[in-house]
Amino acid sequence: MTQVSTGEAVAFWILGSLAVIGALGMVLARNAVHSALWLVVTMLNLGFLYVINSAPFLGFVQIIVYTGAIMMLFLFVLMLVGRDASDSLIETLRGQRIAAIVLGVGFAGLVATGLARGLEDTPAAGLEAANANGNVQGLASLLFTKYVFAFEVTSALLITAAVGAMILAHIERAKGDRIDQVTRMKQRFLPGNYPGPKPGPGVYANTMSVAAPARLPDGNGTENSISPILPVRELTASEVAPKGTEK
């Protein structure tokens, strides 16, 4: 039976605890951006655990691909879309939160019990034999020999999910609904429309904040220059006063 070293045990308890805290934060966070950040913490700790357990290739893939690429892309999309915390408070089904908590706890207990009974008398084995010719070579040998069926099924499942997401996001438009550039130009210059670009936030305003409305030529502010996802900010007296007159 292979004994676990003291340093590996200490690293497991520290990183494992941080990973669990990140997972709980992801589930309990009401803001979608905060939830994604908590998930990043969990993935980073999982990557470090892979490296400690003699799987450096999986660890770097976990950090570079999943944490550094996919999760950052997901986080940027959430920030651009501007999901608000109030969106997650709307219950479409009565009692779904309580049912989800009960089922989640029950499923976690079932998985933990099954793993405990299945691994009760299983001795710990290292990866010395699998990594004899290198970690990447050993991983490739297992993926394309012993686990080739599961690997191909997983890849087919991911491709199916990607195609399904594109189909669901695709909007079918009839040929008559498509507007060409000439039609767009005519609509833009119709009487009553303003053909020029709208002023950006902070332009000709007393502050450069994006939460302050831009000033029109007549001196009034235009609320159309402020993004609807930004909170309304009250301006101070020095910001309201014309430039050069602050005391």
Salt bridges, closest charged atoms under 4 A:
ASP87 OD2 - ARG83 NH2 3.65
GLU91 OE2 - ARG97 NE 3.39
GLU172 OE1 - HIS170 NE2 3.17
GLU239 OE1 - ARG233 NH1 3.41
